[in-house]
Amino acid sequence: MSQTENSAPLDENFMVRTAYPDVYQELWQKKKLFKNQIHLFTAALAIGVLYNAHSQKKPHQDIVRIGTLSEEHKENIDVINILSQVVYVGPDKRARGAAILSYADGGLEIIWKEYQAQGMLDIPRIVEEAKKKWPDRIPELSHVFKGPS
Amino acid sequence: MRIKQLMLENFRPFCGRHTIDLSVEKSRPVILIKALNDVGKTSLFKAIQFCLYGSKATGEKAFRHVNRTACTQNDGRTSVKLIFDHEEKLYEITRFVEFKKSPPGSFPDVSDEVLEVRVDGIPEKLESIKEQNIYIEAILPEDASQFFLFDGEDIQKYTRHPPGERVKEAIEMVLGIRELLNAREDIEDISRDLGRELDDLLVERSKHAQEAVAVENLGNDITQIRNKIAELGDRIKQAEENVRSCDETLKKHTAIQAKIESRKQAEHNRDLLREQIKANENKIRDFNRHLGVILVAPLLLELSRLGRKTVPHWKRAAISAVLQSDFCICDRPIDQSTRERFERILDRNLGVSSLQYLGDQATELLFDTQPEALEKNLYEILAQRRDLESNLVLQEQTISDLDKEIGGREDLADDIKAAADTRRRAAVDLQQYIVEKQAKEMDLETKNSEYGRRQAKLAEQFTDKDIESKKAHLRSSEACETAVKEAIDELVDKSKQRVAELASKVFLELTNAPRLYQGIEITNEYELKIKTIGGTTRPVWDQSPSAGQSQIIATAYIAALNRYTAREAPVIIDTPIGRLDPIHKRNLIEYYPEIGPQVIILYQPSELSSEDIEPIEKCIASEWLLERDPSNPDASIFRRVKGR
């Protein structure tokens, strides 16, 4: 596998941040719905990309630096890397990072809204909804799929 | 009783058989038997005693009566047979013993004595000694015989003080007083028996009264037992109620306790479910690490698919290299159409290297994470969670329901144990009451039966009639007894007076000094007293009479008794004269024919001479001489010297 400038992975120094640290506190630390914040971040990013949700808030609270995550979280790092290449095509790593954080907080807003509405996270429903949504969402990401038709 | 014959067989000095005819006539009542001393007079006397009363009356054992000569010769028999008239019947009485031959100088062995009686030739059946004695006593009582068979020298005993009890009884018997006394004793016995019967009746009446009280007490006992049974019945009911109540309590407590136990189990299950749910939450939390990859799985699949459609780098590099030369890798020249097709491949993939890169990443990630499997696992975990939560709700509902039923009670094990203990005690009490009641019922049945029986017996009429009747009988008997006693006293007095008169008369006939005496008196104790002409009365023994005078007094007494008695028996006198002076001797000899209807006199020659006998010559029925057998100096024989 070779990489291009447009498809480079996130820098190890990339700091995962959020504009909603209290939401993280609630869902991760308090409700213990996730074992690690990076898990919630990954899921939020996935939902943000899926629903093309950008947060208008500027992330200010550091969560974790990507380079400090252990091999245990490789799966999440891979997802974040793949999604970062999907949501941003270009060599500007800062812009890519910003896009990712914006999508992640956008997704978090959806999750939080869902959580507040249901009092819980209905994972199966979220997964099922995702399955239904992707076929619509993927074409929207055509800039990524300039492959042969 | 009048003896006709005396037959001796091997009796004392009489060897072999000897018969002596002792029959008399009214005008000739006297038989004289003369013998020297030690020839057999006393043996003859003893033969009559032996025949009538057995050897015990002779004062010697039976073997001493066996003739010494006979027993040295052979086995044999010693017997005495008396043939006599009595109450117009002819009696034959034989008593014998059988002896074994024995050496000289020793006494033979003898059998028991045997008595045979024939009346008018017919044997009497007398099986026991007692029957035999009674039979002979009826003819001539042994005690009375002393006044009929006596030693002339021995009769002085009647003049001695005081007469013995035996003599007294004999006198009473001879006078017929003994029979009256016996009758009185019989009446006394009857009175005593009646008294006893009356006492028994009185005791019976007393017992009847006591029995009535006892039966009443028994009735009270029965009432008490009935009350006790009723009380026990109540206790049984109460105990049964207690047992029932305990059972119900136990049932309730046990049911509640079962619910408490169920609640505990439900709580345990709930806690377990909570732990499982917590574990499930942890699983979900763990699983949520994969949520990102699951959510982007469709995107990854698309990226992977698109990435696979791109021409690989090595292929494009190869195509570029081929296009830069005119030959293919296989050294064939590249024609225009091939060149154009290679150029189109290269053109199509220009600018898509990043997609290929993403595709590779997506493929690798899909391969590593297997999102479909993860999703499946997620659903399983969530399904498990739903089950757990559903079960938790169920358990909590169960706990809630049980709480309502239990009503806030705590563990009832102690209450159940207490109720079980109470029930056990109540059951023990119940069993005890039942057993006690059964025992009382059995007791009641027994006592009821006894009460009925005794009451029925009591109900039988018990009147005082029996007692009054018995009292009347007793009074009659006592009156009779008194009358008899008085009659006896009177009779005794009269008899004594009469005997005294007769004895006085005989005495005055026999004594050699009739002028000195007025007569004889007899005291209540049959003691003889001499009344002198001077009016003094002194006991005979007090006067110290001579032997001859004593013999005369005794003879007079015996003669009076003989004459007075209703019994008729021969008078057999051994050694009649003894030491009498001539006057007494003559008087006595002359009196002998009057002493009884049959008088047998055994004398020795010096006592009576022919001259002495002459006055009674005409009264002699027969006269015998008893002498030694000339052929056997140890034996004696009879010889009639006068008479038929």
Chai-1 contact restraints between the chains, C-beta under 6 A:
chainA,res_idxA,chainB,res_idxB,connection_type,confidence,min_distance_angstrom,max_distance_angstrom,comment,restraint_id
A,M1,B,Y357,contact,1.0,0.0,6.0,A-B,restraint_1
A,M1,B,D360,contact,1.0,0.0,6.0,A-B,restraint_2
A,Q3,B,Y357,contact,1.0,0.0,6.0,A-B,restraint_3
A,T4,B,S353,contact,1.0,0.0,6.0,A-B,restraint_4
A,T4,B,S354,contact,1.0,0.0,6.0,A-B,restraint_5
A,N6,B,S354,contact,1.0,0.0,6.0,A-B,restraint_6
A,S7,B,S354,contact,1.0,0.0,6.0,A-B,restraint_7
A,S7,B,Y357,contact,1.0,0.0,6.0,A-B,restraint_8
A,K32,B,R285,contact,1.0,0.0,6.0,A-B,restraint_9
A,F34,B,N288,contact,1.0,0.0,6.0,A-B,restraint_10
A,K35,B,R285,contact,1.0,0.0,6.0,A-B,restraint_11
A,H39,B,N288,contact,1.0,0.0,6.0,A-B,restraint_12
A,H39,B,R289,contact,1.0,0.0,6.0,A-B,restraint_13
A,T42,B,G292,contact,1.0,0.0,6.0,A-B,restraint_14
A,A43,B,L291,contact,1.0,0.0,6.0,A-B,restraint_15
A,A43,B,G292,contact,1.0,0.0,6.0,A-B,restraint_16
A,A46,B,G292,contact,1.0,0.0,6.0,A-B,restraint_17
A,A46,B,L295,contact,1.0,0.0,6.0,A-B,restraint_18
A,A46,B,V296,contact,1.0,0.0,6.0,A-B,restraint_19
A,E75,B,V293,contact,1.0,0.0,6.0,A-B,restraint_20
A,E75,B,T369,contact,1.0,0.0,6.0,A-B,restraint_21
A,N76,B,G292,contact,1.0,0.0,6.0,A-B,restraint_22
A,D78,B,L365,contact,1.0,0.0,6.0,A-B,restraint_23
A,V79,B,G292,contact,1.0,0.0,6.0,A-B,restraint_24
A,V79,B,V293,contact,1.0,0.0,6.0,A-B,restraint_25
A,V79,B,V296,contact,1.0,0.0,6.0,A-B,restraint_26
A,I82,B,Q361,contact,1.0,0.0,6.0,A-B,restraint_27
A,Q85,B,L358,contact,1.0,0.0,6.0,A-B,restraint_28
A,P124,B,L382,contact,1.0,0.0,6.0,A-B,restraint_29
A,V127,B,I294,contact,1.0,0.0,6.0,A-B,restraint_30
A,A130,B,L295,contact,1.0,0.0,6.0,A-B,restraint_31
A,W134,B,P298,contact,1.0,0.0,6.0,A-B,restraint_32
A,W134,B,L299,contact,1.0,0.0,6.0,A-B,restraint_33
A,I138,B,E302,contact,1.0,0.0,6.0,A-B,restraint_34
A,F145,B,L306,contact,1.0,0.0,6.0,A-B,restraint_35
A,K146,B,V352,contact,1.0,0.0,6.0,A-B,restraint_36
A,G147,B,L306,contact,1.0,0.0,6.0,A-B,restraint_37
A,G147,B,K309,contact,1.0,0.0,6.0,A-B,restraint_38
A,G147,B,T310,contact,1.0,0.0,6.0,A-B,restraint_39
A,G147,B,V352,contact,1.0,0.0,6.0,A-B,restraint_40
A,G147,B,L355,contact,1.0,0.0,6.0,A-B,restraint_41
A,P148,B,K309,contact,1.0,0.0,6.0,A-B,restraint_42
A,P148,B,R348,contact,1.0,0.0,6.0,A-B,restraint_43
